[in-house]
Amino acid sequence: MTSDPPISDSVESTAADIASMETRGAATIAGAAADAIAAQARETADETADPEAFERTMRRAGRRLYDTRPTAVSLPNALRYTLGRMEGDDVDTLRDSVVAATTAFTDRLDRAQRDLGRVGANRLRDGDTVMTHCHSTDALSCVEHAVEQGKDISAIVKETRPRNQGHITAAQLRELGVDVTLIVDSAARRYLDDADHVVVGADSIAADGGVVNKIGTSGLAVNARERGVPIMVAAQTIKLHPDTLTGHTVEIEMRDEAEVIDADAREEIGEITVENPAFDVTPPRYVDAIVTESGQFPPESIVTLMRELFGESADRPWEEPDATTTDTAGPTA
């Protein structure tokens, strides 16, 4: 029996770069995985005329990529989009279907943030003040496009402890010519009276419209609702979390306590427990709109878009059809 074609060098090098975090960031990871899948399809088609061998090899390549960062939501989403559209009765048709899917996916990825920004900018009016939390290029894209439309936008930027990602946001907003007021996180409720919108990004979005984002987002959203300030979540569709369609819960990463307190201070205080969760979950009832490159959605409707893009359930097209799933973890925040 002839063995199946090997995994391509492109897939192997891409997998290594993702695993080592040489390649990082949701869109970068997704784009790299899609390009590697396209390269694998072309190389495999040159090496076999057996459609079953082609499909097995493509699934194996998908598993090689998936296993590098199973908690990065955008990686399995890229595989779902590309391998999930693999179809045909002969190798040429199978190859063409995969290459067409990867081309469509990367094209969408390339214009996603730009399109998202235009949608989000339409929610902002001339003279508005936005409050931000953490650092999100998707959220910044909404402000950037509003400024390009000639709108005068100001920003209240939460510093976002313990890593102070708000400082990055403040610097990039200043580059856009936006007036910025930087505040400590605990002052957010006080300054919400001066804000017209809260604009945040998302690490991932669950099927029920729950938003997983930097710790502190949920508390900000609750306060914003109490103050009557609408909250807009800006997120590309690669942040949608299809595993939550089947009841999977999103794991919250706990980060190193050294981000919160240094060793000397900890020793001086005495025996304490330090918790440093990276994310929290904002219930959908506190979110006014989720803005994506496909348009804006009330949170309870995001499941429709999720099914349109990724199917009716958390499909794993990189697994063998008769395989029993042993990895139940799935993508996490």
N, C-alpha and C positions, 0 to 999 in steps of 0.2 A: 504493500500500500504506500502510495506516494505521500510524503508529509506535506502539511500545509505550508504556504509561503511564510517567511519570517516576519516578525515585526520590523518595520522600517527604521532606519537610522533617525529619520525625522521624528517619529513617535518616541523613540528612546531618548533622544536629546531633549525633546520638549518635556517629557516626563521628569527627567533629571533636573531640568531648570525649574519646573514647578515645585518639585519636592524640596529643592534647596532654597526656595523662595527667591531665586534669581529672577524668575518670572512671578510677579505678584500684582495684586489689584484685580478686581472682579472682571472688568472688561478685557484686560491684558491676558489673563488666564484663559478666559473663554475664547478669545480670538486665536491664541496660540494652539489650543486644543483642536479647534475647528480646522486650522491650517494643517495640523499634523494628520488629522483624519483624512483630509483631501489627498495629501501626499501618500498616505498608506493605500488609499483606494486606487490611485494611479499605478503605484508600484505593484500592488497585488494583482491587478488586471493584466500586467505585463508578464506575470509569473505563473498564472493558472488559467485554465479554461473551464474549471469546475466551479459552478455557481455556489455550491454548498461550501467548498473550500474557501471561496472568496468571503462568504458571509461569516464563517468561523474565524477567519483571520481578522476581519474588521471588528468583530466582537472582542477578540483577544486584545487588539490594539486599544479598544475602548476601555477594557478592564485595566490595561497597563496605565493609561492616563488617569482613570478614576481613582485607582489605588494610591496615587501620589498625594492627593488632597481631598478625601471624601467629604470633608467638612466645608469646602469652598462651594457655595451654592451655585455659582456661575459655571463651574466645571461640569457637573452632571447635567446642567441645563444645556450646555453646548453639545454634549454627547446625545442627549435626548433629541435635540433638534436635528442633528446631522444623521446619526445612526437610525433614529426613529423614522426617517424618510427613505431608508434604503429599501428598494423594491425592484423586482425584475426577475425574469426567468433565465437570463444569460448574464455572463460576466460584464459585457459591455454596458448593458442596461443598468445593472447594479452599480457599476462604477459611475456612470453618468448621473444616476439618482443621488449618490452620495456627494459627488462634486457639485452638483446643482444646489443641494441643500447647504453645503458649506459656504458656497458663494453667496447664497441668499442670507445666511446667518451673519457672515462677516460684513456684508453690505449694510445690513440692518444695524449691526454693532457700530459701524463707522459713523452712521448718521444719528444714532440713538440719542446721544446727549444733546446734540444740536436741536433735534426735533423736540425732545423733552423740554429743553429750555424755552423754546418758542411757546409751547403749550402753557408752561408755568408762568411765563411773562404776562400772558393775557389775563391772569388773575390779579396782577399787581397794577395799581393805578399811579398816575403821576402824583408825587408828593408822599407816597406811602413810606412807612418805616417798617422794616422786617426785623424780627428777632431770630437769631440762628443759634444752633447748638452743635458743637463738634465741628468737623470739617467734612463737607460733602461737595464734590465737584458737580453733582447733579443739582443740588440746591443752588450752588453758585451760578450754574448755567441759566437758571430762571432769572436771577438778578441781572446777570450780564445781558441777556436778551432784552430785559425791560429797559436797561440803560441804553442799549442800541436803538430801541424804539423812541428814544428821546425823553424817557420818563426820569424824573428826579427821585431817586431812591436813597433812603438813609437806612442804616443798620445798627441794631443793638446786638452785640456779639458776646455770647457767654464764653468765658475763658475755657471751660470744660476741663476740669480737673479729672484725674491727676496728671494727664499728659499735656494739658494746655493746647489741644488742637485748635481751640478758638483763635489762638494767636496766628495760625496759618490762615484761617478764614479772614481775620481782620486785615492781614497783609494783602491778600488777594483782592479783597473788596476795595482797599485803598488804590490798588493798581487800576481798578475800574473807575476810580473817581468818586466812589461812594463815601459819604460821611459816615464814620464809624465811631460808636461809643462802646468801649470794652468794659464789661462788668464781671464781677465775681458771680459764680453760679448761684449762690444763695440770695442774690439780689434780683433774680429773674421776676418774681411775683411783683415786686415794687415797680419794675420798669415795663411790665406788660401794659400798663395804662397808656404808655407812650407808643405802643406797637399796633400796627394795623394787621399784620400777619405774622405767624410763626412759620418759618420755612426750614425744614430739616430733610436730611437724606434718610436712607435705610440700609441696614446691613442685609436684611432679608424681609420678605413680606409673606405672611401665612395666608392660607386659603380663605380664612374668615375675615381677612383685612387687618389682622393684628400686625403691628409694625415692630420689628426687632431693630433696634438702633442703639447708639451709644447710651450708656447708663445716664439717667437724668432726663431722657426724652419723655418718658412716661409722666414723671412729675410735672414737667413743663407743660405737657398737653393737658393735664388735669387743671392746672392753674389757668391756662389759656382759655379753656372752656368756661371756667367759672368767671373769668373776666370778659367773656364774649369775644375773644380774639380767635379768628379762624386759623386752623393749623393745616398746612399743606405739606405733604410728604412727596419728595421728588425722588424717583427711583426708576432706573432702567428695568426692562422686563427680565433681564438676566438675574435680577434680585428676587424674582418670585420663587416661592419654595414649594414645588409640586408635591414633595413627600407629605406635606401637611394635608393634602387632599384625603389621605387615608388615615388621618388621626395621629400622624407622627408629631411629637412635640419637639420644639426647638431647644437644643441644649445651649445654655448660657455659659460662655467661656469665663473662667476665673483667672485673672492675671496675677502676676507676681506682686507680692505685698511690698516689695522694694519700691514700687511706683508710688506707694502711699506714704511710707515711712522708712527712713534709713536705719541702718543697724544700730547706730549709736543712740538715736532717739528711742528706738524700741527697747533697748536695754535699760535706758534711764527710766522709762515708764514702768517697766516690770512686765509680768506675765499677762499678755493680752492676745486676743485673736484678731487678726486683720483680714478683712474681706475686701476683695477688689474685683467685683463683677464688671465685665467689659460692656455688657449690653443689658437692656431691659425690654419688656414687651408692652407697647402701648395698645390698649384695647381699641377696637375699631370705632367704638362710640365716641371717642375723643378726637377722631380724625375727620376733617371736613372733605378732603380730596386727596387722592393718590394720583400724582401726575407722572405719566410714562410717555415714551415716544409714540405710543399707540393712542394717546389721548388722556383725558382726565376721567377718573372713576370714583364714585363713592366707594368706601372701603368694602361694603357688603357685595359689590359687583365685581371685585377683582378676581373672584373665582372663575368667572366667565372667560376673562382674558387668559387666565392660567390654563384652563382646559383647551382653549383655542390654540395656544402655543405648544403645550406639552402633553395633551391627551387627557383622557378622563380620569386617569389615576397616575400614581408615581411610577410610570413605566421605566424599566431599566434595560434599554435595548442592547447594552453591552454584555448582558448575561446570556448564557445559552438558554434556548427556549424550554428545555426540560430540566434546567438546574433548579435545585431547591435553594432559595435565598437564605444564606446563613448570616449575611451582614445586614442587621436590622437598624444600624445606626442612621444611615442616610445623611444627607447634607444637614449641617447645623449652622447656627449663627456664626 
